[in-house]
């Protein structure tokens, strides 16, 4: 509360007021509070006059004044907004029909990075000698304008096999070679090159920046490292540069795609450097200090799939696998440190995105401490170098609530065993836009788990937020009353090997012992492995998340891969091929979840917009509901189902054919078509958990609001695609046809 109004009084009244204990100041303080409310309201009204500053709910109203109407009004919690399209509506109309406008339109309407291509310009034809079209190829590195453009592309010439970069870009969004005519219908991968075709290439994945990360040393080559702190292969992504020149189309540095090795080989300065607009950097030592940046001249683009060492004095980088290597014996004893970008679909699982609304704040009487490798600036009141040290200094008897915040992207090797008493609450969270790795190790430095021992803490709670957890969690009997996992990743299979596969496929991310009858587990916007929960506990609630029980290399394919239950099939005596033999888990609520594995629970209270990749069995079918979800109708045992697949597809087909019962062959055909298909089910892959472009439309648009089922329902991708297609009909020149090509 300020004293703005009080300070406007003449000094004599303030002096007299002070002599009487300042009752007038207290009165003006109350008036000031209401004045500030009114001032904020008036300020908000003023901001709502302008599309740049207005509230999100005002955007459609301003668009209505301009005659801008979308096929779908998409509300996705900040993931997607119509603001850019409304702001540029008049500008788009003035440039209607131009290629540059179509590219900007695609980006503004869909929210995806886009690149437009007029395919007639890539056709080879016999040209008149007086009117040769020798088109200069665009500069692939706008960050270095001093680099000359490649030679002109001759539309009547043959492929220049000496140009490695040009050949590498063939049949991609930045192809510069001439092609023969393709008369097929314009589609995702064919029918492109025709006179009337315009292609809009779209990138659905996002590039997430990680700075000052400790890379994982290779187990195969001691002088080699993985950019990913988990030690798994992962392609490095381009940090997309905002396009500021309206006179040119987007290039590779303007879109969030995997870095092409050839592009990095020919012009590494477009991607490598300390500046925040660069895509990756490698530093000697343990900090991302510009003085320790490895010089560009020492960086060598190289295939490190076999860890072949670089020449002495050089540092090899493999952008395809996310690896770096020194010459034998040249790797620093401490370090190196890297900064890079990785690709993923959405803001789940923790990462460098906005999580401010989910972070906990310490109140009066709480124990608050910041954990970081180096002391933050400005210095906090309490700072420790690891989580274990922060927990050692916590006195729960005096301060029953503790908030531990990790303030960097470091790797923390921790041996954690917690005992929480009744009424004690512990929050371990990453600071906003950070994703630290907590490696759970035992005293012998082997993979371990975070253990909660019995402390009669049935009214205690533990909250994890924003963490990448390597290992698992075990909760002993009578240890906890509430567990919240928010924006975290508990690595499926507990850890990854150098090939990206799970080290312990059957190991649970969360194992709860019987005797926790009051325990309530909540998982929000997270990626977790198998959940081993007893039947008799308060319940399990999962929203906007992926639950994945990975498949091991030596496992029998007939053995159920159980994602949610009390135990795993491997825990039973003898071979288990029937899911019902596995002990069930608790009463469960699932909303917007992708489950990669089998589910066996006591009751499925609610399953809404869920993709069950394998079987699901609920012991109690008389209670609960499954709605707008996919579950195998032949093998799953669920409560009543409403508009689920493939049931709905079978019913619609039966009505269309006007028969009582569909023929068995017809049913088998529909079931084989209407099933989930993913870009990847390997954790660490950029397309992990993302529905394939070839997945059935019934699943891609099967949510209640027409979005996709599963963990990425929040992205509203079908609505965004439909909005773009409807807008293209308005802005495309007559006689031309536009096609959408999804690159990622």
N, C-alpha and C positions, 0 to 999 in steps of 0.2 A: 504494500500500500504506500502510495506517494503522498506528499503534502502539497500538491500543486494548488489546490483550492485554498488550503489553510495559509499558504505563503502569500496569497494575494491580499490577505487582510492587512490593514495598517499595523505597523510594528507595535503601537501602543496597546492594541487589543491582544496581540500575542504575548506581550509582557504581562499584562494583567491576567491573561489566561494561565500563564505559567505560575503566577503567584497563587492561583486557586487549584492547582493540580491538573491543569489542561483539560477541563471538561469540554471546552469549545473545540479543541483539537480532536477529541474523540468523536464529537458530533460530526465534524467535517470529514473524519475518516469514514463514517458510515455513508455520508453523502458521496464521498469520493468513489466508493465501491460501485454505487449505482451509476455514477457518472461514467466510470470506465466501461461498464456493461453497455451503456448507451453509445459511448464513443466507438467501441468495437463493432457494435451493430451497424452504425452509420458507415464506419470504415468498410465493413463487409459489403454493404449495399453499393458503395462506390467501386469496390473491386469487381463486383458482379456486372458492372457496365462493360467490362472489357474481357474479351475471350482469353487474353493472356493471364489474367489474374482471377477470373471468376471461379466460384465453387463448381465442383464437377456436376452437380445436379442442374446448374444453370446452362451448361453447354447445349443440351438439346433445345432449349428455348431460344437461345441465340441462333442456333442452326435453323430453327423453324422460321425466324425472321428473314433468313436468307434463302428459304426454300430448300434447305438441306434436310433430307429425310433418309434414314437408314432402313434397310429391310429388317434389321434386328437392332434394338437398343441394348447394347451389351454393357452389363455392369459386372466387372471382374475384379473388384477390390484393388484398383490401381494398376492391374496388369495391362489394361488396354483402355484407351480413351479416344473419343471422337474429337478432342480439342483441336488437334493439328488439322484435321480435315475441314472443320468448320472455320478455323482461322484462315485457311488458304482457299476457301471455296471460290471467292471472286477471282483470285489469282489463277486458279485452275481453269475457270471458265474463259478467261482471257487467252489462255494458251491451249485451248481445247484442241485435241487431235495431234499435238506434237509428242514426240517420243520422250522428251525430257519431262513433260507434264504427266505422261502416263506412269513414268517411274516414280515421280513424287506422289502421284495419286495413290499408287499401290502401297507406298510406305505410310501415307497419312491415314488411309482407310483401314488397312489391316494391322498396322503397328509392326509389321515385319520389315526387315531390311529387304530392298528390292533392287533389281537391275533389269532394265528393259532392253530388248534386242529386236530390231526390225530385220526379220530373217531374209527379206528380199535382198538386203545388202550383202548377205553371205552367199548368194547364188552366183555360180559361174555361168557366164554366157559369152557368146561371140560378140565382141564389141566393135563398133565402127571406129576406124582408125582416127577419125577426126574428133571423136568424143570418148577417149579412154577414161575410165574411172579408176584411178590409182588412189586408193583411200589410205591415209596414214593411220596406222593402228594407234589406239590411245596409249598414253604413257602409263605403264603398269606401276610406276612409283611416283605419284604426285607429290610425295614428301620431298623428293629430290628433283626439282624442276631443271637442274642443270644437266640431268641425264637425258640425252636426245631420244626422240621417239624411235621405235623400231622402223625398219624400212617399210615403204608403202606396200600394201597388199594388192597384188595384181589379180584381178578377178578372173583372168583367163589363164593364170599360171598354174603350175602343179605345186604340190606340197614341198616346201623347203625343209628337207630333212635335216639340214644343218642347224636349224633354229630349234634348240631343245625346248625352249619355253613355249614357242608357238605350237609345237607338236603336243606338248603336255596339256595344253588347254583345249585340245580338240574335243568337240561334243560336250563342252561345258558352257557355263554362263558367259565366259570371256573368250570364246572361240573366235579366231580371226581368219580362218581359212575359208576358201570358197567350197561350196557343196553343190551336188546335183539336186534337182527338184525331188521333193518327197510329197507325193500326192495323197498320202494317208491323212486321216483326221488328226488334227493337232492334239497331242496328248502329253503325258508326263515324260515319255522317253522317245517318242517317234512322231512323225508328221510335222516336224519343225519347219524345214526349209521349203517354203513356198512363197509365192509373190505376195499373197494377202495375209500372211501370218505375222503376228507380233507376239513375242514371248516375254512374259514377266517372271523372272527367276526370283524365288522367295527363300529367305533363310529363317526358319522357325526357331532354331536354337539360339540361345544367348551366350555371349562371352563374358565370363565372370573373372575379375582380376584377383589374383592372390599375390601379395607383396611380402618380401622378406620371409620366404619359406625355406625350411631346412629340407633339402632333397634327401631321399633315402638311398643309402649306399647299396650298390649291387652285390648280390651274393655270389655272382659268377665272376665278375671282373672287379677287383678291389679298388681300381681307380675310376670306376664308372658309377653314375648316379641316375636315379629316376627323378624327374621334376616333381612327380606326385609324391608326397610324403608317405603314402601307403606302399610305395615300391612297386606299382603296377603300371603297365603301359597305358598312356592316355595322350591323344594328339593335342598339340598346342594350337590355340585358336588366335585369330587376328583380333586385336583390339580395334574395333571399327572407328575410323576417323569420321567425324561429322562432315558431310559434304557441304561446303560453303559456296562453291561456285555453281550457280544455276545454269551455266553454259556447257557443262559437261555431265556425262553420265557417271554413275557410280563405278568404281573400280574395286579391285580386290581388297584394298586397304579400307574400303568404306563398308564392308559387310562382315558379320561375325561368323566366318567359316574357318575350317581347319587350314592352317598355313600349308601351302603347297611346298614340298621340298625343293622343287626346281625354282620357284620364286624366291625362296630364302637363299638358295645357292647363288643365284645371279645377282640379287640385290638385297643382301642382309641388312643394309642400313634402313630399309623400309620397315623392318620389324624389330630390330635389336637396338636397345639403348636404355638409358636410365630414365628418360622423360616419361611422364605418366601417359602420354599418347602412344608409346611404343608397346609392343606385344610381349616381349620377353627380355630378361636381363640376367646375367650371371656375375656374381661378385665373389672375390676371394674373402675369406674370413666369415664371421658369424653375423654380419649386419649388412643391410642394403645401403652401404655408404658409397656415394658417387666416386670417391677417391679409390675405392676398391673394385670398381667396375672393370671387368676384363675387357681389354681393348677390342674393338671390332676387328682389327687386323689379325687377332689371335683366334677368332671364331671361325670354325670350319663346319660347313654343312656336310653331314656324313650319315650313311646308313649304319646304325649301331645295332641292328637286329642280331648280329653275332658278336657284338662288343669288340670289333677289330679296333685297336688303339690308333689314335691320331699321331702325327709326327711330333717330335719333341717341341715344346714351347707352344703347342696349339691346344685348343679345347674344342672337341667335336660336339656338335649338337644335332640330334635327330628329332626334327619337329613332328614327324609322323608317329613316333613311338613315345615322345616325351622323355628322351634320354640325353645325357651329356657324359663325356668321357675325357679324361686327361691321358697324357702319355704315361707309360708305366713309371711309377714312383713319383709322379709330379702332383698328385692330388694333395690338397692342403690337409694338414692334420686336423684342423678345426674348420668347418665349413665344407663346401662353399654354401653360399646363400643364393636363392633364385627368386625371381618374380616372373609370373607368367599368367596366361589366361586359359581357362578350361571351358568346355562347352557343356551346357545342360539345358533342359527344357523350361524349368520353372523354379520359382523361389521356394524350394522345399529341401529338407535335408541339411540345412545350415549352409552358410556361405557368405560372400561379401555383398549382401543385399540388405535392404532396410528391414530391421526387426525391432525398431524402437518401441512399438506398441506392445510387444511381448516381454520386454525386459523388466525385471523386478528392481525396485528401488529400496534402499535401506531406510528404515524409519528410525525414530529416536529409540535408543537402547539396543539397536541391532549391531552385530559385528559385521563390519564392511571392510573388505580388503581387495586390493588389485594384485593380480598375478601377471607378471611379464618377465621376459628374459632380461631386459634392461629396464632401468627405472624410467617410468614414463615422464613426459614433460607436458604440463606441469606435474610436479611430484604429488602423488596422493598421500593422504594421511597414513595409510597402511599399505605397504608393498612387500610382496614375497616373490621368490623366484620360481616357486612351483606350488601346486595345489596341496601337496602333503604338508608343506611348511605352513601354509595358511590354516589347514585343519588342526595342526598341532598347537597353534596359538589361540584357537577358539575355545573359550570357556562357556559351554552351553548352559551351565547352571546360572551364570550371571547374565548371559545374553543368549536367550533360547533361539533367536533367529539370526542366521548368518547368510550374508550375500557375498559370494566370491566371484569376481569378474576377471576373466582372462582378456588382456588388452592387446594381444597380438596374434599373429598366425603361426606361432612357434609350435614345436613338437615337444611334448612333455611326457617323459617316461615316469609313470607313477605307479606306486604300490599302495592301493587304497583299500582300507578296511574301516567301515564306519559303524558306529553304534549310536543310534539316536534314541533318546528317551522320550517319554510321553510329553507332547506339547512342544517338541523341538522341531525346527524347520531349517532345512539347508537348501540353498540355491547355488548351483554352480553354473555360470553362464559365460558365454563369450560376449565381448563388447560388440556393439553394433558394427556390422560390415567386416567382422573378423571370423575366421574359421580355424581355430587351433585344433591340433591333433593331440588327443590324450591316449597315449599308448600304455595300456595296463600291463605291467610286468610284475613278476615275483622277484624274490631276493636273488634268484639265479639268472635273472634277465630273460626268463621264458614268458611267453604269452600267458596272461592271467585275466582275472575278472575283478570288477568292482564288487566288493562283498559288503552286505549289510548284515551284521550279526544281531542276535537277539538282545534287545535292550528294553523289552516291554514298551516299544515305541509304536503301539497301535494307533496313537493319535499324532504320530510324527509324520513329516512329509519331506520328500526329496524332489527337487526340480532341476532338470538338466535343460539348458537352452543354448543352441548354437554350436554344439560340440561335435567333432568328428571323433568317434570312440572306436579304437582298435582293441578288441577283446570282447568281453561280455559283462553281464551283471548277474549276481546271485543274491537273492533275498532269503535269509533264513526265517524260520518260524517266529512269529510275533515280533517282527523287526520294523514294520512300517505300516502306516495307515493310508498314505497317498503317494503315488509316484507319477510325476508329470515329465514327459519327454517331448520337448517343443523344439522344432527346427533343428533336429539332431540327426546324425547318421550313426547308427550302430552297425558296423560293417557286416553285411550278410556273410556268414562263414567265419566271422570274427576277425579275419585278416586275409590279405591277398598275397599270392605268390608273384613271381616275376612275369608270368604269362597272363596275369589278371584273373586267374581262377581262385576259388576259395581254398584256404588252407585247411579249414575244418568245416566241411559243408554241413555236417549234421549238428554242429555245436550251436547252442541257442544264444541269441543276443540277450535274452532276459529269461532267467530261470528263477521261479518263485517256488519255495518249498511249501508243502501243506502246513496249515496252522496260521495262515494269514487271512482269517475270515473277514477282517475289516478292510483289507487292502483294495484300493480303487486305483487302477492303472489307466492313465490317459496319454494318448500319443497324438500329437498334432503336427502336421506339415513335416513329417520325418520319414527317413528310410531306415528300416530295422530288419534284422534277420528273424529267425524263428523265435516264437514266443512260447515258452513252456510255463503254463499257468495252471494252478490247481482248479478243479471244478468248483470248490467251495471258497470263493472269495467274493468281494463286493461286486466286481465286474471289470470289464475291459471296454474302453471307448477309444476308437481310432478314427481320425478325420484327416482327409487330404494327405494321405501317406501311402507308402509302398511297404508291404510286408513280404519278405522274400526268403524262402528256404532254398538255397542253391542246390544244384545237383552235383554230387561228387563224381570223380572220374571212375572209381571202381564200384559204384553203387549199382545194384540191380535195378533196371528200369521199372520192374514190377513193384518195387518197394515204394510205399507212399512217402512222398516228401512233405512232411507235415509242417505247416507254417504256424498254425495255432492249435494247441492241444496241451494236455498236461505233460505228455512225454512224446518221444519220437518212436518211429517204428523200430529203430535199431535198439531201443531199450527193452523190447519184448523178447522172451525166449523163443528161439527158432525163427524161421522166416515169416514175415508178416506181409501179406498182400492185400489184406482187407482193412480199410481205414477204421472200421468199427471196433477193431481190437485195441486200438490206441485209446488211452483214457482221455475223456473229453476235458476241454477247458471250461472257463466260467461263462456266465451270461455276458453276451458280447453285443456291442453296438458298432457298426461300421458305416461311415458316410464318406463317399468319394475316395474310395480306397482301391488300390490294385494289389491283389493277393496272388503271389507267385508261389503256389504250394497248396497242399491240402489243408482243410479246416475241419476240426471236430470239436464242437462246443456243446455245453449243456443246453443252452438256448440262444437263439439268434433274435434278440429283441428287436433289432432293426438293421437292415442292410439296404442302404439307399445309394444308387449310382456306383455300385461296386462291380469290379471285374474279378471273378473267381477263376484263376487260371487252371485250377485242378478241382477235385471234388470238394464239396462242402456237405457236412452232416451235422444236423442239429438234433439232439436227443429229444427235446420237447418241440413238437410241431404245432401244438395247439395254441401256443403264444408266439407273438412276434410277427414280423412281416419282411418280405424281400421285395423291393420295388426298384424299377428302372435299372436292373442289374443283369449281368450275365452269369449263369451257372448251368453247368451241364444238366439237362433235364433227365437224362437216362440214369445217371449214377449218383446225383446229389439228392439229399433228403433235407428239405427245408420247410419252414412254415409257409403259409399262403403267399403266393407270388402275384405281383401286379405289374403288368407291362414289362415283363422280363424276357430276355432272349436265351435260347432260341424259341421259347414258347410262343411269343408273339409272332415271329416270322412263320412258324408252322401254322398258327391259327389264321393268319392273313392269307397264306397260300391255300389253305383248305376252303376258306370263303370264296377265294377267287375261282377255284375249280368247282365250287358248289358240290362238294362231296361230303359224306359223313366222316370218313376216315381217309387220310392221305395214304397212298401206296407206300410201302416200306422203302422202296427205292427213292421216292420223292423225299421222304423224311430224312433218309441218310444223306441225300444231296444237300438239303438245306442245313443240316447239322454240320456237315463238313465245310460249308461256306460261312455260316454265321458262327464264328469262333474267334477269340482274340488272337491277333497276330502283332508282334512287337518288332520294332526296329532292332532291339537288342534286349536280352535278359541277363547280360553280364554287367554287374555293378562296376562302374568306372568308365563304361562306354558312354560317349556323349548322348546317344539315343536310348539310353537305359530306361525301360518302362514306357517309352513313347509308342503309341499305336502306329503300326505300319500304314503307309499310304494305301496298301492293298487290303487292309482290314475291312471287314464287312461294314457297310454303311449303317446297318442296324446298331452296331456297337459304337461307331464313330459319332453318331448323332442320337444315341439312345438314352441320354440323360433326360431328366424331367424338363429342362429348358431347351433341349435340342443340342446341347453340347455333348462331348464324348463322355463315356463312362470311365470311371477310374480316377486315379490320383491327379490327373491333369485336367479335370473338368473345369477348374478355375480359369484356364486359358481361353475358353470359349472359341476354340479354333474353327469349328464348323460355321459359327455365326460370322466370324471375321472373314472367312472365305466367301460366304454367301453375300455379305455386304460388298466385298470387292467386286465380285462378278456382276452384281446389280449396278454398281457405279460405272463399270467399264462399258456397259451397254449405252450409258449416257454420253461418255466422253470419247469413245472410239470413233475414228473417221469412218464414213460410210464405205462399205465394201470390204473392210478389213476385219480380221478375226483375232481375238486375243486368247492366249492360253496361259494358264498358271502352271509353272514348273517348280516344284519344291526341291530345293537343293539339300536341305537338312530337315 
